[in-house]
Amino acid sequence: MADTITVTLSSDEIEMLVDALEVDLEGYVEAAKEARMQNNREDIVTFTEASTRIQTLLARLQDLVED
């Protein structure tokens, strides 16, 4: 299990992180697609894992963003 740290962020800062992670996620999803086209199994696993972890973090942060 990963260590837990506490960071205090404003709603605006959380929204900025969400925006940045969404862009990062798009890059990993696209990279996974390219790896599939090239039949590069190692990269498929790497990029898919990264995108899954980003999606999990995004979900946690989006729960904190005020509507």
LINLIN-V862439 format. One record per backbone hydrogen bond with DSSP energy under -0.5 kcal/mol. CO is the residue of the C=O (numbers start at 1). NH is the residue of the N-H. If there is no record, write none. Layout:
# LINLIN-V862439
co->(CO:CO)
nh->(NH:NH)
This chain:
# LINLIN-V862439
co->(5:7:10:11:12:13:14:15:16:17:18:19:20:21:22:23:24:25:26:27:28:29:30:31:32:33:34:35:36:39:40:41:42:43:44:45:46:47:48:49:50:51:52:53:54:55:56:57:58:59:61:61:62)
nh->(7:9:14:15:16:17:18:19:20:21:22:23:24:25:26:27:28:29:30:31:32:33:34:35:36:37:38:40:39:41:44:45:46:47:48:49:50:51:52:53:54:55:56:57:58:59:60:61:62:63:64:65:65)
